[in-house]
Amino acid sequence: MIRFISRFVGLWLIAGALVALVIDGAKSIAASAVTVTRVGMAWLEYSPATLAGVQAFIEKDVESHVGHWVWDPLVQAILWLPVFAALGLLGGILALAGRKRRRRPAAYA
């Protein structure tokens, strides 16, 4: 059941990555220049309060336990990724995690 859910969500994320790629392609054609929508900009556009809340949570609670390297290089690098790349990568990982294992035949003696 978990493998099915993982594959299902992974395929939906891959489909979302394809949609984001088509949208970025249409914007690039209209602007006559390459335009890419970043994860941070999309998140800020649709829900700025949650982005600020996540930043405050990471800076206050997570960095106090782990270290001060979490928000600045790690999370900001993720927020700088193009939306299609982030969704495609996450969807690919989930789809691969949910795939059926291949049974290998016993070695011939």
N, C-alpha and C positions, 0 to 999 in steps of 0.2 A: 504494500500500500504506500509506503514511504517513497519507494522508487518511482511509483506512478506519479505521485504529487511532485517529486523533484523533476521528473521529465516534463510534466505538464507545465509547471511554472517556468522551467528552463526554456521550453519552446515558446511560451508567451513572451518571455523577455527577449528572445532572439527575434521574434516578430516585431516587438517594440523597437529593437535596434534597427531593423530594416525600415520601419516607418520613420524613425529619427534620421536615418541616412537619406531617405528620399526627401524629407523636409529640408535638410541641410543642402542637398543637391539643388532643390528648387530655389532656395534662397541664394545659393552661389550663382546660379544661372541668371537670376533676376538682378543681382548686384554686379555681375561680370567680374567677380572676384571670389576667392574661396572664403566661405563663411562657415564657421563651425560653432554649434551651440555647446557650451561647456556645462557640466553637471551643476556646478555652483551657480551659474547664471540662471539655469532653468529652475533650480530649487529656489533661488532668491525671487524669481519672477512669480512663481506659483504659491510659495508659502514662506515669506521672509521671517515670520515669527518663529517657525520651527527651526529654521537654520540658525537663528540667533540663540534659541534654546539649546540646540545641540552643541553649538560652540561653547556656550557657558557651562554646560554639563561636562564637556570634555576638558575644558580648561580648569574647572574647579574640582571635579571629582575624579576623573580618570587620570589626569596628569599628576595628581597628588600621590597616587599609588604606583603608577608606572614610570613616569618621568615627564620632563618638559618637551620631549621630542614628538609627542603624539599629534598635537594640533598643527604645529607649524610645518614640518616637512611631510608628515604622513597624510593627514586628512586633507590638507590643502592640495597635495598632489592628486588625490582622488577627485577633489572638486574641480580640478583643472582639466580632467579627462573629457573628451567629447562624449556626449550622451550616447551616441551609437556604439562607441567603443566600450563604455562602462556596462551598458545593458547587454551587449553581445558577449563580453567576457564573463559576466555573472551568469547569463543564460547558458553559455557553453559549459561552464563549470557544473551547473546544476544538471544539465542534460547528460553530461558524461558521468556524473555521480549516480544518476538514476538508470543508467543503461544496464542491460542484463549482462551478467558475466559470461564470458565465453568459456565453455568447457573444453579443456584440452584432452585429447585422447592419450591414453596411457602409452608410454614409450614402448616401442617394439624391442623385444629382447633378442 
